């Protein structure tokens, strides 16, 4: 599959007249809880020829390939990426930390990684993860039969919010790095039990409610709602990002 993904990226560069600056895995395979039939969620950042940025009409800043059962490939234009970086977009900050990287041969991603501590807004991204976790809890984790993967979506988002509040830093992307925040043995045993099921089950697998994890989610998210407003927000100027933009569209 690695060869297929790399070939698709090369074809995209030729077909769309773009230069891919960075490409990585963004879904459950990168988070650390894939199922045997999990697809590959490939995300990339690209730059167009400089003349494309000097037109009166705005150019489209997203490229998506048709999704199939195996591959989900999509990318964002560098200008869109830098605007989202300034806003502490949670998905983008995760891409830059992905443990599975398909292309990273221009130095662009590393330049942004170096700036993450300066530009990251604890409050903005904390609210992002809090909203994701609450939405999943209220809409997907109610009833007698629940999608197993939704438990992990809620847990990962809740842990990321908890990390932001307690550690005051950019949360890691990987689930196993986030779960170290919790020292409750019953919680860890419950998580391990669901991970064992997920490793041998398909994406549609249903499970019954887990009281330990459901209670932990409710308590943790209630605490996050009470405290997220106390963490720092962050507003930076665009000068450094403007310089990066100019550098990579002129290469």
C-alpha positions in Angstrom: 0.0 0.0 0.0 2.9 2.4 0.7 4.0 2.1 -3.0 0.4 2.8 -4.1 0.1 5.9 -2.0 3.4 7.3 -3.1 2.5 6.7 -6.8 -0.9 8.4 -6.2 0.9 11.4 -4.8 3.2 11.6 -7.8 0.2 11.4 -10.2 -1.5 14.2 -8.3 1.6 16.4 -8.7 1.6 15.8 -12.5 -2.2 16.0 -13.0 -2.8 19.1 -10.9 0.5 20.9 -11.5 1.2 21.2 -7.8 4.2 20.5 -5.5 3.4 18.3 -2.5 5.3 19.7 0.5 4.2 17.1 3.0 2.0 14.0 3.2 1.0 11.8 6.1 -1.6 9.5 7.6 -4.3 11.2 9.5 -6.9 8.6 10.7 -7.1 5.7 13.0 -3.9 4.2 11.7 -2.0 7.3 12.9 -4.0 7.6 16.1 -3.1 4.0 17.0 -6.4 2.1 17.0 -7.0 0.8 13.5 -9.3 -2.1 12.6 -8.2 -4.7 10.1 -10.3 -3.1 7.4 -9.5 0.5 8.3 -8.9 2.6 5.2 -5.8 4.8 4.7 -6.6 8.5 5.4 -3.8 10.3 3.4 -3.6 14.0 3.9 -1.2 16.3 2.1 -0.1 20.0 1.9 0.8 21.4 -1.5 1.9 24.6 -3.3 0.9 25.8 -6.8 3.0 27.7 -9.3 3.5 31.2 -8.1 1.4 32.7 -10.9 -1.7 30.9 -9.6 -1.5 33.1 -6.4 -1.4 36.3 -8.5 -4.8 36.0 -10.1 -7.9 38.1 -9.4 -10.1 35.1 -8.9 -9.5 32.9 -5.9 -8.1 29.4 -6.7 -9.7 26.4 -5.1 -7.6 25.5 -2.0 -8.6 21.8 -1.5 -7.9 18.8 -3.6 -9.8 15.5 -3.0 -9.7 12.2 -4.8 -12.7 10.0 -5.0 -12.9 7.9 -1.8 -13.0 4.1 -2.0 -12.9 1.4 0.6 -9.1 1.5 0.8 -8.0 5.0 0.1 -9.2 8.5 1.2 -6.7 11.1 -0.2 -7.1 14.8 0.2 -5.0 17.9 0.5 -4.9 21.6 1.4 -3.2 24.5 -0.3 -0.3 26.1 1.5 -2.2 29.4 2.0 -5.1 27.6 3.5 -2.8 25.6 5.8 -1.0 28.7 7.1 -4.3 30.4 7.8 -5.4 27.4 9.7 -2.1 27.1 11.5 -2.6 30.7 12.7 -6.0 29.6 14.1 -4.6 26.5 15.9 -6.6 24.1 13.7 -6.6 20.8 15.6 -6.5 18.6 12.5 -3.5 20.4 11.0 -1.5 20.3 14.2 -2.2 16.5 14.3 -1.0 16.1 10.7 2.3 17.7 11.6 2.8 15.2 14.3 1.7 12.1 12.4 3.9 9.0 13.1 3.2 7.8 9.5 4.7 10.2 7.0 4.6 9.6 3.2 6.4 12.7 1.9 8.5 15.2 3.8 11.3 16.3 1.6 11.0 20.1 1.5 11.5 21.1 5.1 8.1 22.8 5.2 6.6 20.7 7.9 9.6 21.0 10.2 9.4 24.8 9.9 5.8 24.7 11.1 6.7 22.2 13.9 9.3 24.7 15.2 6.6 27.4 15.4 3.9 25.2 17.0 4.7 26.2 20.6 4.6 29.9 19.7 1.4 29.9 17.7 -0.7 27.3 19.5 -3.7 28.6 21.2 -4.6 26.4 24.2 -8.1 27.7 24.4 -9.0 27.5 20.7 -7.8 24.0 20.3 -9.1 22.9 23.7 -12.6 24.0 22.7 -12.2 22.2 19.4 -11.5 18.9 21.1 -14.1 19.5 23.8 -16.8 20.1 21.2 -15.7 16.9 19.3 -15.9 14.8 22.4 -19.2 16.1 23.6 -20.7 15.7 20.1 -19.6 12.1 19.9 -20.7 11.3 23.5 -24.2 12.8 23.0 -24.9 11.6 19.5 -23.0 8.3 19.1 -22.6 6.8 22.6 -26.2 6.6 23.7 -28.3 3.4 23.6 -27.6 -0.3 24.0 -25.5 -0.9 20.9 -22.7 1.5 20.1 -20.1 1.7 17.3 -16.8 0.6 18.9 -14.7 3.2 17.0 -16.9 6.0 18.4 -15.7 5.2 21.9 -12.1 5.8 20.7 -13.0 9.0 18.9 -14.6 10.4 22.1 -11.8 9.2 24.3 -9.1 10.6 22.1 -10.7 14.0 21.9 -11.4 14.1 25.6 -7.9 13.2 26.5 -6.5 15.8 24.1 -8.6 18.5 25.8 -7.5 17.2 29.2 -3.9 17.4 28.0 -4.3 21.0 27.0 -5.7 22.0 30.3 -3.3 20.0 32.5 0.0 20.1 30.5 -0.6 23.5 28.7 1.1 22.2 25.5 0.2 20.9 22.1 -1.4 17.5 22.7 0.2 14.5 20.9 -1.7 12.8 18.1 -1.2 9.2 19.2 -3.8 7.7 21.5 -1.2 5.8 23.6 0.7 9.0 24.4 -2.5 10.7 25.5 -3.8 7.9 27.7 -0.8 8.3 30.1 -2.8 11.2 31.6 -5.0 8.7 33.4 -3.7 6.6 36.2 -6.9 4.8 37.0 -6.4 1.0 36.6 -10.0 0.3 35.7 -10.0 2.9 33.0 -6.8 1.4 31.5 -8.1 -2.1 31.7 -11.4 -1.0 30.0 -9.4 0.7 27.2 -7.2 -2.4 26.7 -10.2 -4.6 26.4 -11.8 -2.5 23.7 -8.5 -2.2 21.9 -8.2 -6.0 21.8 -11.7 -6.2 20.2 -10.9 -3.4 17.7 -7.7 -5.1 16.5 -9.7 -8.1 15.2 -13.0 -6.5 14.3 -14.3 -4.5 11.4 -15.1 -0.8 11.3 -18.8 -1.4 11.9 -18.4 -3.5 15.0 -21.0 -2.7 17.8 -20.4 -3.1 21.5 -22.5 -2.6 24.6 -22.0 0.5 26.8 -18.9 0.4 29.0 -19.8 1.9 32.4 -16.2 2.7 33.4 -15.5 4.6 30.2 -18.9 6.3 29.9 -18.6 7.6 33.5 -15.0 8.7 32.9 -16.1 10.6 29.7 -18.9 12.4 31.5 -16.8 13.4 34.5 -13.8 14.5 32.4 -15.9 16.5 30.0 -17.8 18.2 32.8 -14.5 19.2 34.3 -13.1 20.4 30.9 -16.2 22.5 30.4 -15.7 24.2 33.7 -12.0 24.9 33.2 -11.3 25.4 29.5 -12.2 29.1 29.8 -9.3 29.7 32.2 -6.6 28.5 29.8 -4.7 31.0 27.7 -5.8 32.1 24.2 -3.1 33.2 21.8 -3.0 35.7 19.0 0.1 36.1 16.9 1.0 38.3 13.9 1.4 36.7 10.5 4.9 37.9 9.6 6.7 34.5 10.1 3.9 32.6 8.2 4.0 35.2 5.4 7.7 34.6 5.0 7.1 30.8 4.9 4.4 31.2 2.3 6.6 33.3 0.0 9.5 30.9 0.5 7.6 27.8 -0.6 5.6 29.2 -3.5 8.8 30.7 -5.0 10.9 27.5 -4.8 
